[in-house]
Amino acid sequence: EEGLVKRGYSSDYSRAKFPIMNPWANGNAWFVNEVQYVDDADAEIAALHGLDTKHVAVVDKAFQQVLGTEALQPDTTAQVTLTGYEANQLTYEIDSQKGGVVVFSEIYYPGWTCTVDGQDTQIARANYVLRAIRIPAGKHTVVMTFDPQTVHITEAIAYGALTILALLLVVFIAMAIKKKAA
């Protein structure tokens, strides 16, 4: 806190009159220079201690086939821009001369799918909780969509149950009318 006061930052954030930039934030998505593969999720979490996540990603070996084992070549001109943000869909524009592995500051969860220029692409889990993909060199549009099959199954069950209830109601009303007429 003493360093903040020396630089002119107020330790009372409610009185600050300007936004405070967080120099440790990685942003919405970023290219990493290295991927360290570990044996399991426990090793993945342990490897995060003291890791420079702006340059290195820790990934479970289960995702090694998704991200590949080729050496990554740093590209200081690479850009990742979030261009669309909706509850179930994120769109990014990516431009890189060398391609590589992009880590997204979004939670890895089954049900998310990814396309690069309309082609399906697998998503890996990086740094224990984030999403990552391998992207080729050039300009690309990446779209991540959350549309899990379990939601569609649940909807089908719900609509089926609603239909059965509606049919039972019609039968009940028809029996009541028939009974009243008799």
ABEGO torsion letter per residue (X at the ends): XAAAAAAGBBABAAABABBBBBAABAEABBBBABBBBBABAAAAAAAABGBBAAABBBBBAAAAAAAEABBBBBBAABBBBBABBBAABBBBBBBBAAEEBBBBBBBBBBGBBBBBGGBBBBBBBBGGABBBBBBBBEBBBBBBBBBBAAAAAAAAAAAAAAAAAAAAAAAAAAAAAAAAAX
